[in-house]
Amino acid sequence: MLSKDQKALLDQLLSSTTPEQKVWLAGFMQGQIGLDTDAQAQGTADKPPVMIYYATETGNSKALSLSLMKSVKAAGFKVKNSAVNRIKLEDIDPKTIAIFLCSTHGEGDPPETSIPFFDRLKAAADNSLKDLSYAVLGLGDSSYEIFCGAATNLDTQLKRLGGEAFQEKELFDVDYAIYTPKWIESTVNNLNKLAGHAGTAPQIVVVTEEQTLHTGKGYTRLEPVKGIIKDTLILNDIDSQKQTYHIEVTYDDDIHYSCGDAIGIILPDENETPRLYSIASSPSYHEDEIHMTVALATYTKEDGTIGYGLASKYLADLKEGDKISFYISQNQLFNLAPDDQDIIMVGPGTGIAPFRSFIFERAERGSEGRNWLFFGDQHAHCDFLYQAEWQEHLATEVLHKIDLAFSRDQDEKIYVQDRIREQADDVVEWLDNGAVFYVCGAKDPMSKDVHKTLVDIISDKKSIDRDAAEDYLSDMEEQGRYLRDVY
Amino acid sequence: MSQDELNKPENLSPVEKMKTGSRGLRANLAEEMSNSLTGNINETETQMIKFHGSYAQDDRSRREERERKKLEWAYSFMIRLRIPGGDITAKQWLGLQKSCDTHANGTIKITTRQTVQFHGVVKAHMKPTMKDFDALGLDSIAACGDVNRNVMSGGNPLLAPYHAEVHAYADKISEALLPKTGAFKEIWLDGEKLPQDQPAEEDPLYQDRYLPRKFKIGIVIPPHNENDVFSQDIGLIAIGDGKTFEGFNVAIGGGFGATHGNSKTYPRLGTIIGFVPKDKAIEACWQIAAVQRDYGNREDRRQARLKYTLDRLGVEFFKGEVEKRLGFKFEEARPYSFTHRGDAFGWLQDHKNKWHYTMFVETGLVKDLEDYKVKTALKEIAELDCCGFRFTGNQNVMLIDIDKKNKTKIEKILSKNGISTDKQSKTRQEAIACVALPTCSLALAEGQRYLPEFVSKVEALQDKHGLSDKPITTRITGCPNGCGRPYVAEIGLIGKAPGKYVLRLGGDYVGKRMNSVYREEADEAEILEILDDLFAKYASNAKDGESFGDFANELLFTQYAI
């Protein structure tokens, strides 16, 4: 199998490696094999991106969109999904291929949450989606008088707007699950045919590993740029003791950030030092947007009234359309690992922010490395920050493992370090395999407790003393595999 | 299809496989309940948790808001208790209120089957709630699922000296037909785990497949039919000579679930198959359930209730099979008559001089309105610890076995909290609605949230036509499943789409005749217009003592040969 020269090189290499290095090499070679086959199978470069839009009442269309997404992705297409209620007509790019999964509610009506979208479609001018290649799948219940009315209506509107169906509209009854596998198969076949004849080459975002340090306007506190609040909302729900804001900022300046960077907020009182927040968005996925995850800090004043943290209160009070002054604070010490490397992320509370960025980025890039998240907060039902996104990342196999610690959902408090301890075997195996270990969030006590737990489990699983375990972690730190962004 | 061709392994419904594969209703419930990734559970566990008295639900009105918060839907659980005959102690009531405030949404719902349920229990609170129940000597075993559900028993203690003796049968039947699995203790109460290599507990009645579908048993003592005895899979009509209790007339095959647009599904009233002496009644119930277990349709869940088995095989065949297994025959049914279905509101004194008070609880929701504070009143009364609590099949509560010396104390609490039985019209007092939106996943239209408003509009029409003192049974359910028994109402509304209902009219006043479809789909304005017209005709043309239901039936649905 090997040439004489190759064999000699290999022998030479093997004779000088330690057993540990051999183990690492085995893993490395495995990764290389994966890389080559993936590259063959995919070739996303010459295929148009596919968007799957769903209009769902009970979640069936949404669940179906996930299955379809997997198959389309496996066929080598870039693919995203979205609920129609989250998009405007202008968000539909006629260069993409659009697949609509549409449920019907009651007497031929669209699902309640998607009514505004249908209204917008109806109001749009003829040919405003000219040349859009699309397909429609309707789900309905034939015991109602108007079967799949919403899907039929959608198809009519798309035609009027200049769209071209690349396959016949299909309408399925309540037993749709029997027919969908076949439909997905034929849809993927049709997509492949379509890609073969696609006239315009789609734009491909090339993601490179190199990270250059930017300088100048937008990158220091002295030269901030203007941002506009695009959206703001509280991620926590009823019953929560917390107010964690998700804030989205758009900007016109030509600035760039990387995963792991922070956004520096200039406060209205310019004597105040700017505050840094880990960026929660992915530069590739959330184009031209910066997202923040901000906990509103509260404290009890001497007179018993509630006081708020200056910066977090300022951000919490921002409304859509407000302007802010900010800059990118680059963080060379908290970079996203190369695509083929496994990563373990520990980010309780707002410590989750950079990992949201990481995972969207890795999803967009199609990174091969495995991703494992440890998250914790007070209550699962009201404090699970970005829950629906993590569920979707698990369903699409972008996220491989998730372990959760909700401290107040049982009598005894459980924290992320307790979950790490429970998973000791796997954690140590991932680390031995070259995984990068990230921690983001409170320095004290969280990051210290996590560190202590790591020392415990490494010394325990490798039967070495605590000093040797500390050395193991120091080595990781030197190799850039133990990264902390704690505050 | 012949019985031999039915239920071939390859044709069984998916739920059947879940049951037999569940190792005594365990499935992966323990693991699923500790998975905090989602507040929901998987499909198999969704089916199995019903047998534990719980449904996984989501607040449908909050879906959009939750999606915007990047959270999954607001999943939570409904837990329904098993309270045969509807009786609990004052201490138990206090414990339930406390538990509901701590773990659920704070509003206990009295159901149409004499029990209560909690809504909005999130996953992490499920075990603590179940442990609360256990500490109170209560449980939720078999309150839902393909098993014998909560056994009902008529509540009015006035009418027969043998009321207590009959009432006790609810508990005895419930115990005899309880699943034998230890899964409940294991999953909810940290009981010992059944080792993976050991088979589940033997269960002579349910075996490993349970019943094909839900199964309901209810007892009434004539002349009261407050539990709609003909709506039950087994309806037991207590027969005695006024002093001594002798046994039951047995009606089988009642059931109301139907599906819009599926003509193979329909509501059906129970058929009386004979009389059984009291000492053989439990055995008879057990064997009827066992024959249904063996002959029921396990392929199509919409054809699985006992009513369809009876109509497929014939009542005589089914009865014969039960008699063969019992080793005796049913006697000829004894005469009886019904006069009432609603509760006897207010104070009653029984033959032992004990006092009882029936409180009106609109749609069964135990909450405080500004001028009608049910929740506070019940709490304060329970704190006195001088009476028992009995839930009625009409979603109300009776305070029972009160000594004369305590009556005044209770009256004070009632009056302080605005509780009275003179405030509502008779129509309102007898009205029933199911939960429906926003938590019931089957609901197509509003139920309990709409009933108070709808009744007010019916009352206005009754006033207009001088019919204010006539009780007219009005029932609303959010779907054709029929939890609120709308098929035996004089005015029955069955949800079809938001704001739209099937209008059924012409049921009789005591629940012996089903109503008929008058409009397949109507909104409120159309319904009120129809009622306005009918009330006018009823006011001027009704015979003496003729109920609205009888009048409407005669006018709208009776055809005469010429």
Interface residues (C-beta under 8 A of the other chain):
Chain A: T58 G59 A83 N85 G106 E107 E112 T113 S142 S143 Y144 L233 I234 L235 N236 D237 H246 H379 A380 H381 F384 L385 Y386 Q387 A388 E389 W390 Q391 L394 I402 L404 F406 D409 Q410
Chain B: S36 L37 T38 G39 R63 E64 R66 E67 R68 K69 K70 L71 E72 W73 A74 Y75 S76 V122 K123 A124 T259 H260 G261 N262 S441 L444 A497 P498
